């Protein structure tokens, strides 16, 4: 999610939108279910699967589908070989695979999630009439997380396959056409039928009861044109927010990229849960990891693009008192999909400071007030702001700065955190003044002033730009931070400093100098920014890569405060390096991989 959130907000004309051949997934969903799909052959080589490879329903605690595959048959009923000729999200809400078949014809497979009806739609079509197709849906028999969920039954009832899981989840698989054949074996559903002039569709319909799933089936079957229904539904959702206009010859392509990436954020949001990754790379207890920071960045996208209801889901989720905090007003850095803060995950540690999230959250509440035109207390109690802001006041060091783990959870003094939290404390002071709490308002303002007065401590005396101030150049053997100084203070550049201004701290000369340093020293591979510097070889392998989220932040800064031509160059680079489905990778290594 880090990779594309800021890109959505930089609405500029662009030049050529060449597509780089990066492997990847499409992310589809409607806020109640999330589907992760790829027919990219390179993904298949890694996962051993194709099609729909992850399906989450309601939350990210269980992943029910392992694979879907669609094949084509000739007039003699024999299966035809195929080679994926192209994969894309085309239109923006649909994953589309076009394959060359061994008889010389062309087959097309699409996958979409309906915006209002809960279900995944797999469709097959071919440019040669009279042939057939076969679709297989493979369920996971055993889902292992903090508990074991099993597929307890898979049977055919009333012309549809009904899968029942031990956690109570049911999934009905049916053909849209009542004439297609449905069969089950072990954990696999197979649907076969003939192909006419129109695409044939297979429906994957979740429900907490079979009756609920079958009600959705009635809705899907009553639609005269499923593709048109999906398209009109997503167009209606976009119109609830802001649909920009892009001038120039590339305007249509830019608008398509805007829609596709924004829809991806929508798809990843399950009732306020937005993981850092949903493709299986980063997990805790076998489940996607929830990072407060990542979700709050996405909530900002929802607000700035006019989709307030989705932002409110995220805001309410992280205010839930059931979510444990490390100490009052301090979120953990990472949670599992049941919102528990525990170790046992891949990636960075869960117990390092993530104090920038306090600043993001307070700023989200202020942004929500401006856009929704109602006080933040309509969403959360004012005591929520008190806890977050009081924590920051109580944890500023003797000279006024806040520690932070940062996205790699490597603790030091980070400019992004201090800039964001200083802005947030001024916002919290305004909230306190409005409610008559003059004591809190004074403390919040005083701490913000102290942070502002000490920002110069994070200026590298050599580069005259903002830098992370680290007590050590590496992490400890247990992947934790070394907090006691091991030698001279280290000033290490970190291109995430830009976030501080984008999240509300006023632009100022030190930030302008810092951005000039970034542009001159960290831009690699033709237009993307590296993340951070370190003398530690292991961390450098990560930090020295070219990251999309820092590149997007630079683009937004340049568009708002600097050089729009440079902003456009960064945007062009991101679009040119999108994955095979037009979404943004997290990073590209310096060797070009």
C-alpha angles and dihedrals in degrees: 000000000000090000103072113015098102094041088069091063100053105085105187136137113258142195129237115347099211113174120229117215098247114152117238155132136266116233115214131174148118105228094273100059132023124205125193111201137179137161090171103133091221091058089048089053090055101041101028087230141089139197118021104011102167131029121182122185124199093337140004098263096103135028110206108180125060102181147345122202131183122196133178131230131206128233089275091057094248118135116256123222116240141192120203103242097181140356125195146137097259115184097023094255098047134070107221130192121189115193136185111230125212093247090061096257128116126243126198129200124186134186125196140159117224113237096222107016113066108238148093116243119209112187132185130195138163136198091230116070126219098041129107144229140217124208124191125193114195117199124202108254094199124026111193120196125122084324136021120256116189137193099246099183143001114189141152117247127169093348097310136092114244119201119194123193128199092245090062096259115139127193124191118203117196141154116247087225112068089212096067119100122246124199135169132203125172103318098337130097118201124194121186133180147138125280121230132169093301128059118264115228133208117200127212106196123184124201140158085235134025089241091058092051091048091053087058089048090057090052093050093047092049092058110099093205116021095187091052091047091053092046095048092046094053092044088054091051092051091050089059086069135028120311106188128212118229118199124214137047092300095050095107093048092049092049090050090052091049092052094045096050094042090050088052090058089049090049093051093053112093107179092317097320111120114169126207088236133009101179096082101261098110119035142157115206089349093303133104112270123246115217116187091213095055094048092049091052088054091048087057089054090052092051096046092047092048101253098128099163092061092047089052090055090058093044092051093044094058092045092057108121089216089072106091120234127207088231131345106302095008122105121204116248094244139017134186121245091272087059094250121142105225137133123243096098139118120248128027125000119276097220103057119108116281096175095147086075088069089058094045092051095050091047090050090056091052091047090050090053092053095047102035094037096225133100119271089241087076085072107029137005118265087241087073090064090044092056094047096044095040089054091054092048091050095047103047108116124244090276095046106259130123127228121231138184095210123205092309089046093236105145124230138108106301123191094216092058096046095045093047095045093047089055091045093051090055088050090049090049089056091051091049093048090051091053093047097251097135094166093059092042090055094048093048092048092047092052092047089051091050092051091049091049091053101044087104089070086073095052112107105232090214100050098025087223134112115277139172111261108221128185090207135020095229143033126255124266091262090056090254127125126269102227100178115080113256097189138322117000111268121223107198124176117242119182093207090082086093090074091072092067095038088055095054114285108127117257111254140172095270090056092047090051089048092052090050088052091050093050092049099043114020105042109108141164093032103306117354129106125235116232112229143336128239137159089225108101095211095050091041090059086064103032097046092057118103109258129203097211094056090044090051091049090052090049092053093046092050092047093052104033110007142026116343091198090060090046089055091050090055092048091049090052092052093049092045090052099045116130125258090279095048095256126123125262117221095239148342120221120235090250087064097253 
